[in-house]
Amino acid sequence: MTEMLKRPVRRRIGFVATFALALVTGYSLLWESSPDYDTIRRRTSRATLYDKLLARNTGDVMEPLKESDTPVYWHIPKASGTSMKRYYGCMGLTAASETGIIDGHDKDETIQVWQRGNKKFPGLKLVNVDTSTREGIARAKKLGLAQSGLADIVFAPLPSYALTMFDPNHKARFFALFRHPIERAVSLFYYHQVAEWEKAGHVYRPELAGMTIEEWLLRQRRGGGDVKNFLMTIILNKNQFTSKDLEKAKEIIRTKFLVGLSSKMEESVDRFDTYFGWADNEKRPVCQEEAIQSGFNKNPHATIEKGSATWNALAEVNDYDMQIYDFILELFQKQGELFGKYEVNVD
C-alpha cells in the first residue's frame, strides 16, 4: 500500500565555500536574458541548443550549491547505479527515477511525493515522474519537477535530455560513478542474457545467450550495439566523433560532473555525500553496509584477460571512451585533492 505525502522534508546543505575557491579554468557563457526552452530550440541548431542548455541549466562543480539546485545522478548501466538508488533510498532521500510512476502514478495530473515500502527499505519516497526516458522527462518538465523542489536526487540515464527539465534558477548538479569501459561492456553482455526482470527498454536479450562475446563484439563493431563509445555518445548526444569532440566531452565532465569510480565506490560515495550535504545522515552507516559494501543487482560472470585479442578488440571499439576514462581517472584524483581528506591513489 502506498501513502501519499503532502511534502517531503527537503534539505540542501551547500558544500563549504572554500571548495569554490579552488575553481579551475573552465568555459562560461553569459546570458543577458533567459529565454525558455522552446524559444532557444527555434533559434538554434541541435548541437548549439545542447551547448546553451548545458551552460544555462547546469551548475559547475566548483560553484557553491544553492538551495534551488538538484543533484542529478547519471545512471550508467552496469556501473553500480542500482546500488546507488538503494543507498540513497535507504537514507530517506526523495528520489525521481523510473520507479516513480508505478502503481498508477503515471496518471497523476499534479506533481507530488508518494511513499512505497518494501521489505529491505521500508518507506521509499518517490516523486511521481519517470526520469529514465525522453517521454518521462518531458512529462516531468511539464509538471515542473525542478521548480517544485520535491526531489532530493534525480536518477537519469540520459543527462543531455534531463537538463531540459531545469532552468537558470533551478539548476542540475551532475554526478556519476564511472567504470572501466571494457569491464562495463563485458558485464553488460552477460547481464543482457539473464535480466528477465528488465524486459522494458530491450535490456533483456535472451538471443545473446547463444552468442559468444566475440560474435557480439562483431555486432558492436558494425555499429549496431549499445557499447561502442557509450560515454561519448551519451555525453555529446551523437555517435560520430573527432578529436575536437573528445576535448569537448572532457571539458563537460571536468566542469559539470563530480566524478566517482565504481572501483573506489566507498570513497566516491563519501565525496558525493560530503559535497551534497548528506554526510550527517544518521542512517548512512547502515545504508552503506547494506547497499554499498554488499552491492545490488550483481551478476557474476566470466572475465576476459587484459591484453587478449578480445580485450584489444573491445578497446578498439571503445577508442574514445578509453581516452575519456583515462581522463576521468586523472580528474578523480584532482577532485579528491579538493576534499582534503583522501590520499588518492588511482590504479
N, C-alpha and C positions, 0 to 999 in steps of 0.2 A: 504494500500500500504506500502511496506517495503522500507527502504532506506539503501543501503549498506554503511558501514563506513570503511574508509581505516584503521583507528586505533583509538581505544578509548583512552581517557585520563586516564592513569594508574598512580595511586599514592599509595605508601605504606609507611605509617609513622610508624616506629618501636616504640614499647612501651618503656617507659622510662627505661634507663639502670638499675636503682635501682631495678626494678622488678626482673631482673635476679639475683640480689644479694641475693634474698630470696630463692634461689634454695634449694629444699629439696632433701633428699637422694632418688635416683632412679637408675634404671639399665642403663647401657650403653654398646654398642657393638662397638668395634674399628675395622675399616676396613683398611687394608693395600692397597687395590685396590678397584675398583668399577666395578665389572663385570656386564654385562647387565642382564636384567630380564630372558631372555632365558637361559643364562649360569647358573644362580642361580637355575632355575627350573630343569635343567638337573642334578644338583649336589645334590639336597636336597629333602627331603620328603615334603609333602604338608604343614604339621604343621611347620616344620623348615623354609620353604620358607616364610610363612606368618610372622614368627618372624623376619626373616632377612630383609624382605621388610619394615616391620614396623619400625625397627631400622634405616634402611638405607634411607627411603624415607619420613619420617615424622619428624617434629621438636618437641622438648619437650616444654611444656607450659612455663617453666621457662626460656627458652633461648630467647634472644632478636630476634625480627623478622628481616629477611633480605629482601631486595628488591625482591629477586627471589622467596620468599615463596608465597604460595597461600592459603588463607583461604578456608577451606572446611567444609561446614555445613552438619552435619549428619541429614538428614530429617527423623525423626521418625514419622510414621503415627499417626495422631491424637494427636500430641504434639506441635501444633501451628506452624508447618512448613510452611503452606501456608501463614500465616500472615508474617512470616519472609521473604518469597520470595517477597511478596507485598511491604514490608517495604524497603528492600534493592533495589528493582527495582524503587520504588518511589524516593529513594535518588540518583538515577542516576548511580548506580554501574553496571558494565558489568558482567552479570551472565552466568554461564554454568549450564544448567539444562535440563530437558526433553523437554522444550519448544523450545530449540534452533534449532530443526530440522523441525519445521512446515514450511508450505509454500514452500516445496520442497528443503529445505536446507540440507536434508539428502543426497542429490545427489552432494553436493559441493565437489570438489576434493581437495580444499585447505582450511585451517582454516582461518576464518575471523569473523568479527563482523557485525551484521546487526541490524537494528532498527525497532521495531514494536510498534506502538502506540495503545492504547485503550482509552476508554472514561475516565476511572478512573486515569490511569497512562500513559499519552502520552509519546512516545519516549523511551520505554523499550529497553535497549541494551543487545543483546544476542550473545553469541558465537555459531556458527553453529554446535554444537555437542549435544549429548544426554548422560548425565552422570547418568541416572537413571537405566540403565540396563547393564548387562555384555557385551552385543554386542555393546552398545553405548560407553561404557568405552573403549573397545578395539579399536573402531574407533577413539575416542578422543586421545588415546595414539598414534595411528598410525599417526594422523595428528599433534601431538606434542602440545597438549593443554598446558601442564605445562610449556614447554620450550618457548612457544610463548609469554607468559606474557599478553595475551589478557583478561583473566578473573580476575576481582577483587574478585569474590567469586564463588565457585563451590558448588552446591547443590547435595548431593549424599545420597541415601538411603542405599547404600552398601559400607561402608567405607573400608572394607577389600579388595574389588575389586578396589575401587577408588584409593587406594595408589599405584596401579601398574602403574598409569599414570605419577608418579613422579620419581625423581632420586635424588641422593645426593646433586646435585647442584640446584635443583628446588623442594623444599620440600612442603608437605602438612602440614597445621596447622589446626587441627581439633577443632571444637566447636559444641555445640548442646544444645537444650532445652530438658530437661527430665520431664516426667510426671509420677505420681504415677501409677505403673503397673496395678492396678485393675481399676482405673478410666479410664486409656487409653484403657484397654480391653473392658470395658462396652461401651465406646464411639465408639470403632471400630465395635462392634457388631451391634449397631444401624445404624452406618454410612454405613456399607455394604448393608443394606436393602434399602437405598434410593439414593445411589450415582450413578444415571443413567448416569451422565456425566463422570464417570470414569470406563468405561467398559473394558479398557485395563488393563492387569495385574490382572484380576479377582477381582478387587476392588468391583464392583457392583455385589451383590449376592442376587437377588430377592428371592431365595428359603429360605433365612433366615427370610423373613417377616412372615412366618407362624410358626416360631420356637420360643420357649421360650428361655430365656437366660440360663436356667438350661439344656435344651436339647442341646444347642450349647456348653455349658460347658462340657457336656459328651463327645462330639466330641473332644474337646481340650484335655481332659484327656487321650483319646485314642491315642493322638499323631498326629491327623490329622488336626491340626489347625495352625493359624498364630499368636497365642497369647502366647503359652506356652514358658516361659522363653525367650521372644523375644530379650531382650537386650543381654543376654549371647550368644544366637545363632548368632546374627549379629556380635558382637564384636570378638568372637572366631572362627566364621565360622564353627561351629559344633553344634550338638544337644544332645550330651550325656556328662554329666558333673560330676566332682568330686570336692571336697573341694579345691584341688590344682588348678583346672580351675577357681574357684571363685576368688582365690587370684591373679591369673594371669590377669583376667578381671579387677579387681580393680586396679592393677598396670598400666595396659594400660590406663584406664580412668584417673588415677592420673597424669601420666606423659605426656599423649598425648592429653588430652581434656581440653579445657576451658569449664566448665560446667555452664549451666543455668537451671532455673526451670520455667516450664510453669505457676506455681502458683505465681511466682515472676517475671513476664515477663518484666516489665519495668526496674527493677533493673538489670536483666540479660542482657537485650539489652544495657543498659548503660555500663556494663562491656565489652561486645563484642565490642562496638563502641570505647571505650577507648583503649582497647588492640590493635585493628587493625588500629587505626588512623582515624576512621570515625566520631569522636565526634564533629569535627568542620564543618561538612557538613551543609551548610546553609538551606537545605531542611529538615533537621532532625526533627524539632518541628512539622511541618505539617505532615510529614510522620508518626511520632509516633502517632499522633492523629488519622490519618485515618487508619493505618494498625495495630498498636499495641494496642492502647486503645480500638478501635472499634472491631478489630479482623476480620478474614475472614474464610470462609468455616466452620462456626459453625453449629452444628446440635443439637438443644435442644432435650433431651431425658430423659427417666426415670432414676433414680439413684437406687443404691442398698445400703442398710443400712450397715454401718460398723459393723462387728461382727455378721452379719446374716449368715445363712448357705451358701448362695450363695457367699457372700464376702469371707468367710473362705475357700470355695472350690476353688475360684479363686486364693487365696493366696497360697493354696497348689500346684496348677498347676504352679504357678509362684514363687516357693520357692527360687530359686536362684536370680531371678530378684528383689524380695522383699529385699534381702540382698544387692544387688547391689544398689538399690535405697536408702536404708538407708546410704550406704557409700557415695553416691552422695550428699545427704543432708549434711553430715559432710564436704565433700570436697567443697561444695558451700560456706559454712561458712569459711573454711580455705582460699580459694582463695579470698574471699571478703576482708579478712584482708590485703591482698597484695595491694589492691587498695586504702586503707586508707580513703575511702570516705563513707563507709557504716557501719552502726551499724546493723550487720546481726542478724536476729532472725528467725531461720528456724523452722517451725512448725513440 
